[in-house]
């Protein structure tokens, strides 16, 4: 503790008091709600009698950082404290859950899918009839496979975090893995960003490393799309996209991660990406036919890993 830390100490007490008040009143504020609740201006006179104005928070990142500090100090996820965020995950398959007294069958959602809530630990996963979890990086590809009822034909649970996954999606996948012994496979673009999304599910994100124990699935596997699939599946040149300088920079950054150095397959694929400087999207397989991804590519890749 020091005078320099006085502002941060005040901010921590402010955020904690707002969260406590919300819990007592049965409210579920978002992180944005909390920011606006604790943001105000303090007016005072300094030692020379001059009127000063001091903001409790200048930007949301400050209050978000305090919430993370509280998570670490208390050992409780923000969802467990009733703090909500913009959940974006979706799931489909033969899964039955109970939530607030209601029983929900994920296989009977029609053309839609079940929206994964922020606090997955508040639901009961009653039954699962599946052999594995298939995570789809992109929401649009997930919707297509869901409409095709891929989960029914191949006895799996389809999940998407629509890009970088939120914590609720990761926690749901982790619970399916732990409670029902389902292996986890990740389908993402053949580029550094797709590889990183796979790592987030497997190892955890850097910003939430302290919560990896409850969110990550260490034996998750990268189903594809791999850079080596360009040759393996003879993807035409017209479907291949040249890597940008940002792509190359990101690949080099990921290769420096300690856990990537230990993953021979991932390291080899990223090195191949840097050598060829080519990337491929999941949707490229539509060039072979709209059913190729579900009927040919995914089933074949499952036999290779």
C-alpha positions as CSV (number, residue, x, y, z in Angstrom):
1,X,0.0,0.0,0.0
2,X,1.2,3.5,-0.8
3,X,-0.3,6.9,-1.6
4,X,0.1,6.2,-5.3
5,X,-2.3,3.2,-4.9
6,X,-5.0,5.3,-3.2
7,X,-7.0,5.8,-6.4
8,X,-6.9,2.1,-7.3
9,X,-7.9,1.2,-3.7
10,X,-10.9,3.6,-3.9
11,X,-11.9,2.2,-7.3
12,X,-11.8,-1.4,-5.9
13,X,-14.0,-0.5,-3.0
14,X,-16.4,1.3,-5.3
15,X,-16.8,-1.6,-7.7
16,X,-17.0,-4.2,-4.9
17,X,-19.8,-2.1,-3.2
18,X,-21.8,-1.9,-6.4
19,X,-21.5,-5.7,-7.0
20,X,-22.5,-6.4,-3.4
21,X,-25.5,-4.1,-3.7
22,X,-26.6,-5.8,-6.9
23,X,-26.4,-9.2,-5.2
24,X,-28.4,-8.0,-2.3
25,X,-31.1,-6.5,-4.6
26,X,-31.1,-9.6,-6.9
27,X,-29.9,-7.6,-9.9
28,X,-27.6,-8.8,-12.7
29,X,-25.6,-5.8,-14.0
30,X,-23.3,-6.0,-17.0
31,X,-19.8,-4.8,-16.9
32,X,-20.9,-1.8,-18.8
33,X,-23.7,-1.1,-16.2
34,X,-21.1,-1.3,-13.4
35,X,-18.8,1.2,-15.3
36,X,-21.6,3.8,-15.5
37,X,-22.7,3.2,-11.9
38,X,-19.2,3.8,-10.5
39,X,-18.3,6.6,-12.9
40,X,-18.7,10.1,-11.4
41,X,-16.7,13.2,-10.6
42,X,-15.4,14.2,-7.2
43,X,-15.0,18.0,-6.7
44,X,-12.7,19.2,-3.9
45,X,-10.3,22.0,-3.0
46,X,-6.6,21.3,-3.0
47,X,-4.1,22.6,-0.3
48,X,-4.0,26.0,-2.2
49,X,-7.8,26.5,-2.2
50,X,-8.1,25.7,-5.9
51,X,-11.2,23.7,-6.9
52,X,-10.2,20.4,-8.5
53,X,-12.3,17.8,-10.3
54,X,-11.3,14.1,-10.2
55,X,-13.0,11.3,-12.1
56,X,-13.4,8.0,-10.3
57,X,-13.0,6.2,-13.6
58,X,-11.9,7.7,-16.9
59,X,-12.6,4.6,-19.1
60,X,-14.3,1.2,-18.8
61,X,-11.0,-0.7,-19.0
62,X,-10.2,0.6,-15.5
63,X,-13.4,-0.9,-14.0
64,X,-13.0,-4.1,-16.0
65,X,-9.5,-4.5,-14.6
66,X,-10.9,-4.0,-11.0
67,X,-13.5,-6.7,-11.7
68,X,-10.7,-9.1,-12.8
69,X,-8.7,-8.2,-9.6
70,X,-11.8,-9.1,-7.5
71,X,-12.1,-12.4,-9.3
72,X,-8.5,-13.3,-8.4
73,X,-8.8,-12.1,-4.8
74,X,-12.1,-13.8,-4.2
75,X,-11.6,-16.9,-6.3
76,X,-15.0,-16.4,-7.9
77,X,-15.8,-15.9,-11.6
78,X,-17.6,-12.6,-12.3
79,X,-20.6,-14.7,-13.4
80,X,-20.7,-16.1,-9.9
81,X,-20.9,-12.6,-8.6
82,X,-23.8,-11.9,-10.8
83,X,-21.9,-9.7,-13.3
84,X,-23.1,-10.4,-16.8
85,X,-21.5,-9.9,-20.2
86,X,-22.6,-10.1,-23.8
87,X,-22.9,-13.9,-24.2
88,X,-22.7,-15.0,-27.9
89,X,-22.2,-18.7,-27.8
90,X,-24.7,-21.2,-29.3
91,X,-25.1,-24.9,-29.0
92,X,-27.1,-27.7,-30.7
93,X,-27.4,-31.4,-30.2
94,X,-29.0,-34.1,-28.0
95,X,-28.5,-32.3,-24.7
96,X,-31.1,-31.8,-22.0
97,X,-30.6,-29.0,-19.5
98,X,-32.6,-27.6,-16.6
99,X,-32.6,-23.8,-16.0
100,X,-34.8,-22.0,-13.4
101,X,-37.2,-24.9,-13.2
102,X,-37.6,-25.4,-17.0
103,X,-36.3,-28.4,-18.9
104,X,-34.8,-27.5,-22.3
105,X,-34.0,-30.1,-25.0
106,X,-31.4,-28.6,-27.3
107,X,-32.4,-31.1,-30.1
108,X,-35.8,-29.5,-30.3
109,X,-34.9,-25.9,-31.1
110,X,-36.0,-26.0,-34.7
111,X,-33.8,-24.1,-37.1
112,X,-32.4,-22.1,-34.2
113,X,-29.9,-23.1,-31.5
114,X,-29.7,-22.7,-27.7
115,X,-28.0,-19.5,-26.5
116,X,-25.3,-20.4,-24.0
117,X,-25.9,-18.1,-20.9
118,X,-23.1,-16.1,-19.2
119,X,-23.2,-18.2,-16.0
120,X,-23.2,-21.8,-17.2
121,X,-22.8,-23.0,-13.6
122,X,-26.3,-22.0,-12.8
123,X,-27.8,-24.6,-15.2
124,X,-27.9,-28.4,-14.7
125,X,-26.8,-30.5,-17.7
126,X,-29.1,-33.5,-17.2
127,X,-28.3,-35.7,-20.1
128,X,-26.1,-35.8,-23.2
129,X,-26.3,-38.3,-26.1
130,X,-23.2,-37.6,-28.1
131,X,-19.7,-38.9,-28.8
132,X,-17.8,-35.6,-29.0
133,X,-18.1,-31.8,-29.0
134,X,-17.4,-30.0,-32.3
135,X,-16.5,-26.4,-31.9
136,X,-17.1,-24.2,-35.0
137,X,-15.2,-20.9,-35.1
138,X,-17.7,-19.1,-37.3
139,X,-21.3,-18.6,-36.5
140,X,-22.5,-18.8,-40.1
141,X,-20.8,-22.2,-40.6
142,X,-22.3,-23.4,-37.3
143,X,-25.8,-22.3,-38.5
144,X,-25.3,-24.3,-41.8
145,X,-24.2,-27.5,-40.0
146,X,-27.1,-27.1,-37.5
147,X,-29.6,-26.7,-40.3
148,X,-28.2,-29.9,-41.9
149,X,-28.6,-31.5,-38.5
150,X,-25.0,-32.6,-38.5
151,X,-25.2,-33.2,-34.8
152,X,-27.9,-35.8,-35.3
153,X,-26.2,-37.6,-38.2
154,X,-22.8,-37.7,-36.4
155,X,-23.9,-37.9,-32.7
156,X,-22.1,-34.8,-31.5
157,X,-22.7,-31.5,-29.8
158,X,-22.2,-28.5,-32.0
159,X,-20.9,-25.3,-30.3
160,X,-19.8,-21.9,-31.6
161,X,-18.3,-18.9,-29.8
162,X,-18.6,-16.9,-33.0
163,X,-14.9,-16.2,-33.2
164,X,-13.1,-15.4,-30.0
165,X,-15.2,-17.3,-27.5
166,X,-16.8,-15.8,-24.4
167,X,-16.3,-17.3,-21.0
168,X,-19.8,-18.9,-20.9
169,X,-19.0,-20.9,-24.1
170,X,-15.7,-22.1,-22.8
171,X,-17.2,-23.1,-19.5
172,X,-20.0,-25.0,-21.2
173,X,-17.5,-26.9,-23.3
174,X,-15.4,-27.6,-20.2
175,X,-18.4,-29.0,-18.4
176,X,-19.4,-31.3,-21.3
177,X,-15.8,-32.6,-21.3
178,X,-15.5,-33.1,-17.5
179,X,-19.0,-34.3,-16.7
180,X,-19.7,-36.5,-19.7
181,X,-16.2,-37.4,-20.9
182,X,-16.7,-36.0,-24.4
183,X,-13.6,-35.3,-26.5
184,X,-13.4,-31.8,-27.9
185,X,-12.5,-30.8,-31.5
186,X,-12.1,-27.3,-32.9
187,X,-12.8,-26.4,-36.5
188,X,-11.3,-23.0,-37.4
189,X,-9.8,-21.2,-40.4
190,X,-6.3,-22.1,-41.5
191,X,-4.6,-18.9,-40.3
192,X,-2.9,-17.7,-37.1
193,X,-6.2,-16.4,-35.7
194,X,-7.9,-19.7,-36.2
195,X,-5.0,-21.4,-34.5
196,X,-5.2,-18.9,-31.6
197,X,-8.9,-19.6,-31.1
198,X,-8.1,-23.3,-30.9
199,X,-5.5,-22.4,-28.2
200,X,-8.0,-20.4,-26.2
201,X,-10.3,-23.4,-25.9
202,X,-7.3,-25.7,-25.2
203,X,-5.0,-23.6,-23.0
204,X,-6.9,-20.4,-22.2
205,X,-6.5,-16.8,-23.2
206,X,-3.6,-14.7,-21.9
207,X,-5.9,-12.1,-20.2
208,X,-7.8,-14.9,-18.4
209,X,-4.9,-17.2,-17.6
210,X,-5.9,-17.2,-13.9
211,X,-9.2,-18.9,-14.9
212,X,-7.9,-21.5,-17.3
213,X,-8.3,-24.2,-14.7
214,X,-12.1,-23.8,-15.0
215,X,-12.4,-22.8,-18.6
216,X,-9.7,-24.7,-20.7
217,X,-9.8,-28.2,-22.1
218,X,-6.2,-29.4,-22.1
219,X,-6.8,-32.4,-24.4
220,X,-8.9,-30.5,-27.0
221,X,-7.7,-31.2,-30.5
222,X,-7.4,-29.0,-33.6
223,X,-9.6,-30.7,-36.2
224,X,-8.6,-28.2,-38.9
225,X,-8.5,-26.4,-41.1
226,X,-4.7,-27.0,-41.2
227,X,-2.3,-25.2,-43.6
228,X,-1.2,-28.7,-44.7
229,X,-4.8,-29.3,-45.8
230,X,-4.2,-27.1,-48.8
231,X,-2.1,-29.9,-50.3
232,X,-3.9,-32.8,-48.6
233,X,-7.3,-31.8,-50.0
234,X,-5.9,-30.3,-53.2
235,X,-7.6,-26.9,-52.6
236,X,-7.5,-24.9,-55.9
237,X,-5.4,-21.8,-56.0
238,X,-8.5,-19.6,-56.5
239,X,-9.7,-20.5,-53.0
240,X,-6.4,-19.6,-51.3
241,X,-5.9,-16.2,-49.7
242,X,-2.4,-14.6,-49.5
243,X,-1.3,-13.9,-45.9
244,X,-1.1,-10.3,-44.8
245,X,1.8,-8.8,-42.9
246,X,-0.5,-8.8,-39.8
247,X,-1.1,-12.6,-40.3
248,X,2.6,-13.2,-40.5
249,X,3.4,-11.1,-37.4
250,X,0.6,-12.9,-35.5
251,X,1.9,-16.4,-36.5
252,X,5.4,-15.5,-35.3
253,X,4.0,-14.2,-32.0
254,X,2.1,-17.5,-31.4
255,X,5.1,-19.6,-32.3
256,X,7.0,-17.9,-29.4
257,X,4.4,-19.1,-26.8
258,X,5.9,-21.7,-24.5
259,X,3.0,-24.1,-24.8
260,X,3.1,-23.9,-28.7
261,X,6.7,-24.9,-28.6
262,X,5.6,-28.2,-26.9
263,X,2.9,-28.9,-29.5
264,X,4.8,-30.4,-32.4
265,X,1.8,-30.5,-34.7
266,X,0.7,-27.0,-34.2
267,X,4.2,-25.7,-34.4
268,X,4.7,-27.6,-37.7
269,X,1.5,-26.2,-39.2
270,X,2.3,-22.6,-38.2
271,X,5.8,-23.0,-39.7
272,X,4.3,-24.3,-42.9
273,X,2.0,-21.2,-42.9
274,X,5.0,-18.9,-42.6
275,X,6.8,-20.8,-45.4
276,X,3.9,-20.7,-47.9
277,X,2.2,-17.5,-46.6
278,X,-1.2,-18.9,-47.7
279,X,-4.4,-19.1,-45.7
280,X,-7.7,-20.8,-46.2
281,X,-11.2,-20.2,-44.7
282,X,-13.5,-23.0,-43.7
283,X,-16.0,-21.9,-46.3
284,X,-13.4,-22.7,-49.1
285,X,-14.6,-26.3,-49.1
286,X,-18.0,-25.1,-50.4
287,X,-16.2,-24.8,-53.7
288,X,-16.3,-28.6,-53.8
289,X,-20.0,-28.7,-53.1
290,X,-22.2,-27.4,-50.2
291,X,-22.2,-30.8,-48.5
292,X,-18.5,-31.4,-48.8
293,X,-17.6,-29.9,-45.4
294,X,-20.1,-32.0,-43.5
295,X,-20.1,-35.2,-45.6
296,X,-16.4,-35.4,-46.5
297,X,-14.0,-33.1,-44.8
298,X,-15.1,-33.3,-41.1
299,X,-15.6,-37.1,-41.1
300,X,-12.2,-37.7,-42.8
301,X,-10.4,-35.3,-40.4
302,X,-11.8,-37.1,-37.4
303,X,-10.0,-40.3,-38.6
304,X,-6.7,-38.4,-38.9
305,X,-6.6,-37.2,-35.3
